[in-house]
Amino acid sequence: MKESKVFSFFSGSGFLDFGFEKAGFEIVFVNEIFKPFLDAYKYTRNNKIPEFGYSDTCIESILESEDVIETLKSNLRKCKRNGFHTGFIGGPPCPDFSNAGKHKGFKGENGRLTNVYFDLITECEPDWFLFENVEGLFKTKKHREFFDKLMEKTKSKGYIINYDVVNALEFGVPQDRERVLFFGIKRTLARKDAIENPDTETLYKSYHEIKSLNTRAYAKFSLNEIRKTSWPSTRDFTGYAGLSSPEGIIEKLTVEHWFQNNQVESHPNSKHHFKPTVGNNRFFEIKEGCVSGKSYKRLHRWRYSPTAAYGNNEVHLHPYRARRISAAESLAIQSMPRSFALPEAMSLTNMFKTIGNGVPFLMANSVAKSIKNYLRFIQE
């Protein structure tokens, strides 16, 4: 089987890439315009330089510069000459499609970057690509027309498209986070026997199977099972840590399980949290598990977290400490391995922004493994 070399865009601090790396993919190019995030990416990789380097050029400038786009295309051709498939992965900024945003869609400052990403895909034509974004792009009627146009754009370039809406909970992430996954692959990667017999049932079978990439192949739980579980209700804030797990819950999906699993108290980012404002009684008054407020939400130790969104005035409080959660605890909620830590010098604002923007590790890794097995399957 041919291996793939992966070009990453909107890389942030590399959460999605980390999942692909752990699945055995090599990230050969990294593009991130925001320097603090790119610096964090380098830090988490011990300053290892990808084959084609790091880039802080905005994606629009890549497309607009003949020299830059030609260099990118040349690098893709080099990979193919050396016997590798090529893949693009990326999740452009999503506030303009988010249900929590202003729904500016593809006309918004961030929303238009999604269109540019697909322009880059159709210009460079990698063998396959993955696009990750909020479910609002797919589920909201206002944005669905744009989503459908993206599909037609890539189909016109010979891609077969597969898309799905998944929840991070399904992969064992302690977080209720829905995302749309949009995967495309060149028809020319169909099995050899299908290509040589274009009018046979084999061709139909092969194309049918190509369309059926199972993004849930490595899912650990069903949403139906999760929703039917009797999770504990809210309780008064006590400041007491020693409460045992109630019976009948899925403990591996709880905040407390991940705090213990990642040993957050001794994690390098354990002290990185915003300090409570003196006299702010909400740090004591909000009940454990009360996450319905627009701003202040206190996590429940024996439930999963709401979506890790730490901007837009959202304040996520520790279940039994009178403070906000730390960066170490936020990383645990994103299911990042304990070994993954952000640089000490990074500002708190940028830490929580990059964590909230990141793709949960277990979801990224599961999807990457699904793609890897799928690429193996279609080449048999």
N, C-alpha and C positions, 0 to 999 in steps of 0.2 A: 504494500500500500504506500502511495505517495504521502509524505508528511506535508503539513501546511506551515507556512511562515505567515505570521499575523502582523498586520499594520493597525495600530490603535489610534483612534481619534477621540477628542474630548476626554482625554485619559484621566483627568483629575489626579488623585494620588494613587491611582492604579488598582482600585478594588476589583473591577471587572477583569482587568489583565491578570491579577493575582490568581483568580479562579481559573483562567485559561492556562497560566503557567503551571499550576499544580495538576492540571489535566494532561500535561505533556506538550503543550503548544509552545513554540518559541515566538516571543514578541520581538520583532526586528525593527520596528519604527514606532515612536511615541510622539504624539502631537497634543500639547496642552498649552494654551495661551497664557494662563494665569500662573505667574512665576512661583508664588508660594506653594501651589499644588504640584507644579513640576519639580520643585526642590524637594518636596516631601516624597514624591515618586522616586527620585534618585536616592534619597536617604533610605527608603524601605528596601531598595535593591542594592544597598551598599555601593552606590555609585557605579554599578556595572553599566557599561554603555551598550545599547542595542546595536545590532549589525549596521543599521542605517541611521542610527543616532536619535537624538532628541530634537524636537522642533517646537519652538514657541511662536511659530507663524500662525496667524488666524487662518481658519480653513478657507475663508473667502479669498485671501491673498494667495493661497496655494493654487486655487483655480484660476485666478486672474493673471498670475505670472507664468509666462510660457516656459521660462527656465526652471522654475520650481516644479511645475506640473510634469515637465519632461524628465526631470531627475527622479520624481516619484515613479513615473511609468517605467523608466529605465531600471529602477530597482526591482519592480515587479517582474520585468522581463528577465532580469538576472536570476531571480528565484526560480522562474520556470525553466530557464536553461540548465539550472543545476538540479532539476528534477523535483522541485517542490510545487505544491499548490499554493495559492495565495488567498488570504482572507482579510477582510476589513471588519473591525468591531468598533462600536461606539454608541454612546448614548448622549446626544446633544442636550443642552439645558432644556428643562421641560416645563417651567412655570406657565408658559403661555397655553399649554394644553391641560394643565392640572385643574382638578375640580376645586382646589383651594386657591387657584390663581384668578386672573382677570379674563381668561378665555380670549386672549388676543389672537390665538392660533398662529398660523403661518405668517401672519402680517406683523406679529410682535417681534421685538428685537431678538429674543431667544428662539421663537418659533421658526423664524426664517432660516436659522442654522440647520434645522432638520432638512429643509429643502436643499440647502447647499451640500449637506452630507450626501444626499442621494444624487445630486449633480456630480459629485466627486466619484461616487460609485459607478455611475453610468459613463463617466469620462475615462476612468482607469480600468474598468471591467475586471476586478479581481475574480477569482474562481468562485468565491462565495463571500457572503457578508452577513453580519448580525447587527441589527438595530434594536436598541432597548429604550423604552420610554414609558411615560405614565399611561395608565389604562384609559384616561380621558381622551387621548388621541384616537382611540378605537371605539370607545363606548359612547362618546358624546356626539350627537347628531351633527352639531355645528362643525366638528373637526373630522368626521368620518369621510366626508367628500374629499378632503385633502389627503387622508390616508389612502383612499382608493386610487387617487391620482398617482401617489407614490408607487403603488403596486403596478399600475399600468406603465409607468415610466421604466421600471426595472424589467417588466415582462418584455417590453419592446426591444430590450438589449439581450434577450435570450435567457433570462433568468426564470427559473421556476420558484414560486413563492410559497412559503409556509409561514403562518402567523398564529399566535395564540396569546391569550391573557392568562397569566399564572400569578399565583400568590406565593410570596417568600415562605409563608408558613408550610406550604407543601413540601419544601425541601429541608425543613428542620430549623429554619430561622425563627427566633422568638419575636416575630414582628409581623403585624398585619399590613402587608405591602403588596399591592397589585401592580403588575407591570405588563405591558404588551411587548412581546418578542417577535421580531420580524426577521425571518431568515430567508435568504435567497441563494440559489446555486445555479451555475451555468448548466444548461441542458447537455452540453458537450461532455459533462462528467458522468453521464449515464453509463451503465455497464457496456462493455465492448460488444457483447452479443446483441444488445438492443440496438446499438448504432448500426451494426452490420446488417440487421434485418428490420428495416424501418416499417415494413408493412405487416409484421407478425404480431401475434398476441403478446410475445415477449416484450416488445416495445411498450405496449400499453401497460403491461404489468410493471415494467421497470419505471415508467414515468409515474404510475400510480404510487409506487413505493417511494419514489423520490419526494413526492408531495407530502408524504406522511411522516416527516421527521417528528419523533415523539419527544417533545421538550420535557415531558414528565417521566422519562425513562428512569430517572434517578430520584424521583419523588419519594419521600418517606411517609407522608401522611396524606390522607384525602381531606379536602375542605369539609366534606360532609361529616367525617369523623370529628374534625376539630370543632365545627359549629354545634354538634350535638353533645359535646362534652360539657359536663356541669362545672363550669369554672366558678371559683369563689366570688362572692359579691364584695362590694366595697366595705371597708372597715375604718374606724377612726384611726388617725395617725397615732402611733404609740412610741416610736423611736426605739422599739425593741426588735432585735435581730433574730432571736432564737425561737422562731415559730416553725414547726415541722410542716412538711408538705401534706395537704389534705388528700384523702383517697379519691380515686376516680378521675384524676386529671392526667394530662400528658405532660409529665414533669420536664421532659426534654425540650418543651416549647416555652418554658417559663423563664422569666427574667432572672430569678434567683438561681436557677440551674446554670445559666450562662455566666452569671457573676462568679459562682463558685468554680465552674469549669475553667474560666479564664483567670482565676485568682486576681480579680480586679484590684484588690487592696494593695497588692505588691507589683502591679503592672507599671511599666515606665510612665504611663500617662495617668496614673491614679490620682495625682494631685491637680490635674488640669481640669478645673471646673470653675464656673463663675461663682464668685462669692455672694452669699445672700445679702440683700440690702438690710442694714440695721433697722429694726422695727417693723419689718415686713412679716406680718402674722400669717400670711398665706402659706409660708413654709411649714407652719404647724397646724393650720386649720383645715387644709385640703385633705380629704380622706384618701387612704391608700386604695388605689384602683379607680379613682374618679378621674376619667380621661375625657369627659364630655365637654369640658370648657374650651373656649376658643384659644385661650392663652395658657394658663397654668393647668398642667396635667400631672397627677401623681401616679406613677406606675404601681402595679400590684406585683408583689414578689412572686406570687404563684399563678400569674397569668402572663400572657405575651404582651409585648409593647404595641401601641399604635405605631403608625408609620414614623420612622426616624426622621422627622422634619424639625430641624432646630433653628430655622429662621422664621420669618413672618410672625415674630412675637410669640412663638411657641416656647413654653418653658416646661421642660420635662423634669419632674422632681423625683428624687430617690424614694423608693418605697418606705424606708424606715430611717432615713437621715434627713435632717432639716436643711437640705441643700439641693441644688441641681445635680443631675447625674454628671459623672466625670467623663472625660474623653475615653478612658479605659472601659467604662461601663457602656458607653455608646458604641464602641468598637465591638464589644461582646454582643450587644443587641443586633449588630450587623453580622454576627457570626464569624467575625474575623478571627483567625487563629491567635492565640496568646502571643506568639512571636512577632506579630505585626504591631508596630508602634510608630507613632508620628514623632517628628523631631521636637526636642525640648524648646527650641527657639521659635517654633511656629506659634502665631497668635491664637488665643482661644477662639476668636471669631472664625478664623480660617480653619482651625481644627474641626469645629462643629459643622461648618459649612461643607467641608470636603467629606466628612463622615455621612452627613445627611444626603449628599449628592451621590454617594457611592452605591454600587450594586452589592447587595449582601453576598458574602463570600460563598456560602453553601449553594445559593441559587446560581451564581456565576459558574462555579465549579461543576455543578450538575448539568447545566446547559452545555458547557464546554465538553464534558464527557459524552453527552448525547450527540453533539456534532461530530466528535472524533469517531465514535462508533458508527455513526451514519455515513461518514466519508469512507470508512472501511467497507461498509456494507455495499455501497453503490459501485465500488471498484472490483468487487469479487467476480 
